[in-house]
């Protein structure tokens, strides 16, 4: 991919960031400026990023253990969280009430909510998915789908969910079929559901997944790895569509081999991916502290922003695509062994009308 570089112009630093590493961020799909953040400090945070020069922390919600993911539900007053306490929780953002919807056997790594089907999907290190319909009776049991290995990330389109697992395996489920099966499953716990994925795939990346994101046009998805690479894939299994898939190197910096002194590429994990909801360009965030924008159709880099003070942990565009939220946390790529106080930060960049557009050839 060809390169270009641009300084990161006006951006705000949000007030009252978490006190420990940030695990996920997500904008509301229903409004412009509400941002949910989950953290290893055992809290979920709700911000209004447009309120004042530094945004405003509206409220935060304490959990029993570090929180690994969070998402909005049916509206701006509903959220779901999961983490090391193994519980999948519904949070009423207006009252603070928390309800446990299900409990996995190991930590909950990822959550996605489908408004089209009023369905919440949680993925766990216990190698299962839980399928919830939170609007139903509170005593309704979620369905459990067994998987071949533990879940690393989930990504959603209006019609599909992509499940990225530790074995470099990807399962892609059709949401309509999954919703119908789950609604008809009424067995006692664990209410196991033998749901066949629409597609099974093996990653084209050689190393473990770090992040997954789906294209806004429902054409495909991207995955990133711990070894400074991104793969772009199409859902369509036809030969013509599969000819469009590719992978590329990124988030690498020049360095020297300490043993030989030779110049080498220092490779960083690609911790975060997010597609622009309008332009379809893709943002990536790496362990070296850079955010980059990519034209995945033209196969080239649109721009690279200025270096941030720590590893990029998470990225999110708002629904209009005029804001990009960036979470940074020190030591994110090495299990937080080198954490420094004061470098967990949340930035919000207001994008110009052309900033995320693919560059003309």
Secondary structure, DSSP 8 states (H G I E B T S, - for coil): ---------SEEE-SS--SS-EEEEEE-SSSSSEEEEEETTSEEEEEETTSSTT-EEEEEEE-SS-EEEEEE-SSTTEEEEEETT-EEEEEETTT--EEEEEE-SS-EEEEEEETTTTEEEEEETTSEEEEE-TTS-TT---EEEE-SS-EEEEEE-SSEEEEEETTSEEEEEEHHHHHHHHHH---STT-B-----SEEEE-SSSS-EEEEEE-TTSSEEEEEETTSEEEEEES--SHHHHTT-EEEE-SEEEEE-TTT--EEEEE--EEEEEE-TTT--EEEEETTS-EEEEETTTTEEEEE----SS-EEEEEE-TTSSEEEEEE-TTGGGTTTT--TT--EEEEEE--TTTTS----
